Amino acid sequence: MMRILLVNKYFYRKGGAETYFFALAEGLKELGHEVAFFSMKHPNNEPSRWSKYFVSEKDYVGEISAFKKVQEASTLIYSFEAKRKFEALLEEFKPDIIHMNNVHRQLTLSILDAPYLKKHHVPVVYTAHDYILLCPAYTMVNGRGEVCDACLDRHFMHATKNVCVKGSRAKSALATMEAEFLKFHHSYDMIDLIIAPSQFMKNKLDEGGFAGKTVAMQNFLTDSQMAMGARVANTHKFEDTKAGARPYFLFFGRLSKEKGILTLVKAFLQAAGLAQGSANAQSDDQDARVIPDVWDLHIVGDGPERGAIEQLIASAGPQAASRIHLLGYKSGEDLQREVGNARFTVLSSEWRENMPYSGLESLAAQTPIIGARIGGIPELVEEGKTGVTFESGNAVDLSNSMLKCAAVSALNYSAMQHSCREYVNARCLQNEYALALVDLYERVIQR
């Protein structure tokens, strides 16, 4: 049995990193290991006996006073509170290993300066959920919205010059200061092993100076997520269509520019012959280059691009409005049922998305993927088996992929569903991931 300390700045189910964090704790406990937590206080937090050590809440995004902004910005790079509370937790729990997840800004890597770690040489593992080790903006997308490798040279001033953080030169400068401080403080030298959830991310980390301490381990699904996927998997979609149900492509996630949602809407309008000025929109006969008019696009989620999506739909006319459905935020079984009934889900990202849980959840529900060739997404899509790929940001290529998918026969679609089920059973099981992770822990401890 090991004593494992899991660290993450949020202790509620905020996003993919937290999905991983809580699932990891569940999997490790099931193997008989003792798990403790270090995080930040928040009204939405799950209960924990370790919450007495959590750091005070910090909000670098919401509306706060100018004084509060200055006060909190001073702790963004280095938090003496986090270091002190982490030390107290270490003294009580005495971990065999520490596994960090998202820690920057709210917790900071100041925790690795805790005296207990220097005295007892506790090894540290880090799962990279984004590109913060390589890019002050997390995303490897610059201020012009372009995919960017500039900071791989470890000169982070590029982020300030290109205004990469939220369109703000001040925030970009602060993020640059953080990255430069961590470099000169040798904070990352205190990490023994970095887990990359995709081979693509591992390659980027190696390119950015972390070669020799990285390993690729694809994200997993919990037993409950697998069971949910099996329960909502609809293996009768073609029969449902004959009974009057409309087949649909599904996007679910944040409605933001980097997710490629506007490209997706434009591609659907083209595929449906509804794009302004397209030959198909003017033609009376619906030829083979137009998806049947029973096909819809469902969009689940909310975000800053919702207004732009509504404008695109309105400009395409009433038929577009009847076929593109903005369904708002959904979660739990409501969302999973939407995924299970979709004919295809679309991962249209225009940033180097790592290993999106939306893709794993889609495969678990036996719904194939139309995925952008960017980041870790192609690792989810076995061409013609678990889905098809297209050039990221290319509406014409995505439109052609949608046309191709709408023409898949019932027999071939059934084979694709079988491939989706085989994929998650072979690569995404919680227990197998936990066992492999514990083996890594043991090797790191021995080393």
N, C-alpha and C positions, 0 to 999 in steps of 0.2 A: 504494500500500500504506500502511495506517495501523498505528500501534503503539497497541494498545488494552489498557488495564488493567482487568480485570474483578475486582470486589470482592464477596465474599459471606462471611458469618461461618462457614458450614459448607462444607467441601470434600469432602463425601461425599454420596451421594444420600439425603438425609434426608426431603425432601418436595417439594412442587410448585415452590418457589422454586429448589431445587437442580436439579430436572429442567430448568427453564428455563436456569439458569446454565450447566450443562455443555453443553446443546444449543446455546446461544448461542455458546459458545466453538467448538464443532464447526462451526457454520455460518459463523462469521467466518473461521476458518482455511481452510475450503474455498474461500472467496473470495480467499484469498491474503494475508490480513492477519496480522500478528504479534500474538499474545495473551499477556499475562502475568497472574498471579493474585496476589491478596492475600486472606488468610483467617486462620483460627485453627487451631492444632495440635489434632489429635485422632487417636486410634488407628485410626479407620475411614477416614481421609483417603485420597484418591487420590494417587498419586505426582506430584510436581511439582518442577521445578528451582528454583521460586521459594519453596519451603517454608521455606528458611532465614530468610525475612523474616516468616513467619507468627507471630502473637502467641500467647502461652501460653494453654493451655486454661482456660476459665472455665465453671463450671456453676452457674447460678442456680436450678436446679430440684432436682437430686439431693440426697441426704443428705450434708451436710458439717458440720464442726464450727462452733460459734458464732463462734469467732475467725475462721475462714475466711470465714464469711458476712459479717462486718463488713469484713474485708479486701477481699473481692471486690466488695461493694456499693459501696465507695469508688471502684472503677474502672468501675462500671456507667454513669455519666454522662459521665465524661471519662477517657480512658486515655492517659497519657503514653507508655507502652510502644508502643501502637498508632501514635501520632503519630511516634515516633522510628523505628520499623521501616518505616513507610510512606514516610517521608522517604528512608531508605536505598534502598528499592526504586525510588522515583521517580528518584533520582540515577543508578541503574544502567540502568533500562529507558527512561527519558525518553519517556513516552507522549504521543501526540497527543491522546488523550481518555481519560477515566476513566468507567467505567460501573459504578455501585454497585447492589447488590441489597439483601438483608437485612444490615444493618450494626449496628443498634441493640444496645446492651448488651454483646455480646461484643467488637465492634470499636469502636463508638461513632463519632460524627461528628467526634471530635477529629482524625481523619486529615485533615480538610479544612483544618486549621490548619497543615499541613506547610509550612515556608518555601518549598519548591520550587514549590508551587502559586501562592503570592503573587508569586514572582519571574517565573515563566514563563506564568502565566495559562492553565493547562490547563483546558479546559471539563469540566464534570461532568454526567453523565446519571444519572438514578436511576429504576429500575423499582420501582413501588409494588406489592408482593405482598400487602400487608395495609393496615390503616388507621392505622398507627402515627403518621403525620404529623398525624392528626386526633384520635386517641384513645389515651390512655396504655395502654389495655388491648388495643390492636391490633384489636379485633373490632367496636367500636361496639355492644356489648351491655353493659348495666350490671350491677351486683351482684345485681339481682333477676331477671336473665335476660331483660330486656326490650331490644328493639332501641332504640337511643338516639342522639340527635343533640346531647346537651347540650354537648359540648366543641367543637362547631363555632363557638361564640362565642370560642374561644381562651382561655377561663378553665378551666384543667385541674383546678382544685380539685374540680370535680364528681366526678372519678374517686375522690378520697379520700372525699368525702361519701357516695357511693353504693357504696363498697367494691367497685370494679369488677374488681380484679386478684386472681383465685384465691381470693376470699372472705376476703382478708387486708387489714386496714386498714394494716398496716405496709408490705406490698408495694404497696398502692395509693398510699400516701403517697410511696414511693420513685419509683414510675412518674410521679406528678404532679411531683415535683421534677425528674425528667429532662426531661419535656415543657416545664416552665417555663424550665429552664436553656437548652434548645435555642431556645426562643422569644427569650429576652433576649440570648442569645449570637449571634442571627441566623444560626444554623447553616444553616438551609434557604435563606437568601439566597445561599449559595455554590453551590447547585445550579442549573444553567442550564436543564435540561429534565427534567420528570417524565413517565415513561411509565406510563399506566394501562392494565392489560390488559382493561378493560371500559369501555364508555361510562358505565355507572352509576358506577364509581369515579371517572372523570374529572369527572363532574358533582358528586360529593361533594367532591372535592379543590378544584374551582373554588368551591364554596359555602363551603369552609373557609378560603379566603384565598389559594389558589394559582392563581387564574385568570390566564391569560396565559403560564404556563410549563408547561402540561400538554398531552399528546396521548394519544389512545386508540389502542392497538395490541393487538389480540387476541392471546393466547398462540398458539403454533404447536406442531406436532408434528414430531419429528425424522423424517428419512427412514426410519430403522429402526422407529420407532413406526408410521409409515404402512404400511410393509411388513408389520409384525406384524399390524396391523389388517386388512389385505387378506387375510392368510393365515388368520386365525381367523374371518373373517366367514362366518357360516353362512346361506346363502341358501336352505336347505332345511328351515327350522324346522317348517313345517306338515307336510311329509312325515315328518319325524322324529317328530312327535306321533302321526301315524297309525301309525307303527311301534312306538309304545309309550313314547316319550320324553315326560316331563312338562314342559309349558311353565312358565316361571318368571319372576317379577320378581326383579331383582337390585339389592341395595345393596352397594357396596363402598367402604370408607373407615373412618375412626375411629368407634368406637361411643361417641359422646359426645352430650350433650344438645343442643348447638347444631347438630348434624347432623340433628336431627329423627328419630332412629332409633326412639324410643318412639312417636312419632306414626305412623310408617310401620307398625310392628307392629300398633298399634291399628286403623289403616285396613285392613290386610290381613284382620285378624280380622273386621271389619265386612263387608268385601266378600265374605268366604268364608262369612258367616253363622255365625261361631263366637264372636262377641263375647258376653259374658255379658249376659243379659237382652234381647238383640236379638230381634225378631220372627222373623228368618230362622233363628236358632239353635233356635227352638221349632217351626218349621214342618216338616212331613213332605215337602211338595213344594218342590223347589228352583226358585224362580221366576226371572224374567229379571233380578232385582236381586241375584243371587248369582253369583259367578264359578263356573265348572264346578269340580268337586272334583278335577280332574286338575291344577289350577294350584297352584304352590308359591311360596314366598318364600325366596330364598337370600340370606343375609347373610354377607359376606366382610369380615373385619377383626376388630380387637379394641379394647378401650377400657373406660373406667370404667362404662359403662351395660350391660355384658354381663350382670351379675347381675340387673339390673332387667328386661332382656329375657327372661331365663330364667324369672323369676317371672311375667311376663305370659303367657308361653306355657303354663307349668304351670297357671295359674289358668283357662285357656281349655279345658283338657282334652286327652285323648290324641290327638284328631284334629288339634288345632292343632300338637302336637308332631311329628306325622307330615308336616306340610305346611310348617313353618317350619324351615329348616335353618341352624344356626349353623356355618359352615364354617371359622372361624378365619382366620388371616392367610395370604394367598396373594400371590405376586409373579410377575413374568416371564410366561412363556408359559402357566403354569397359570392365572394370573389372567386373562390375555387370552382364553384359551379359554372360561373361565367367562363373560366379557363377550360373546364372540361367539355363544355358545349361548343367552344370555338372550333372552327375547322383548322385554323392556323393562328398562332400568336406571332407578332412582329416585334423583333428587337432591332429598332431602327437607329441605334445610338450613333452619334457623330463625335464621340470622344472615346478614348481607349478604355471602355468599360472592362472591368476586371473579370469577374465570374458572377454575373447577375443571378440572384435567386429567382427572379421572374422566369428565367430560362429553365432552371432546374424544376421549378414548380409546374411549368408547362409540360415538360417531359414526363414528370410523375403522373400528370393527368392524361397522358397519352395524346397530347396535342402537339403536333410537329411545329417547328419554328421556321420562320423566314428571318434570317439573321444577317446583320451587317458584317462585312469582313473588316472588323476592327477590334483591337484589344483581344480579350479572351473569348469573345462570342463565337468565333469559328470553331473553338474547341468543343462547343456544345452541339454543333451542327455537322453531322456526318452527311455529306451531300447526297441527296436522294433517299436517305434513310430516316434520319431524325429531322430532316428539313432541307431547306435550300438557302444559299447565301446570295448576297448582292453587294455591289460596291457602295460603301458607306457614303451617304450624302448625295447619291445619284438617284433622283426621282424616276428617271426613265428605266434604269436597271431594276429598281424596286418594283415599278409598274409591271415590267416584263416577268419578274418573279411571281407576282400576284396572279398574272394571267396564267402562268405555267401551273401554279398550285390549284387554281380554280378548275383546271382541266384534268386533275388527277382522278383516275378511276377508283371505284369503290375497292377493288381488289388491291391496287397499289397503295391506297390509303391505309387499308388494314395492315399491310406489311410495314408501313411507316409507323403505325401505332405500336406494333410489335417491337420495332427497333427502339422506339422511345422507352418502352418498358424495360427492354434489355439493357439500355444505356444506364438508367438510374440504378437498376439492380446490380450492375457490374461496378459502378463508380461512385455511388452517392449514399451508401449505407452508413448510418450513424455509428454503429458498433465497430465496423471495420475501420472507419476513420479514427475513432478513439483509440483502438488497439495500435494502429500505425503511429499515432501521435505519442502514445506512451512509450513505444519503442524508440522514437526520436528523443523523448525526454531522457530515457535511460542512457542513450548514447552521448547526449550533451553532458549529463551529470558525470559520466565516466571520463569524458574528455577534459 
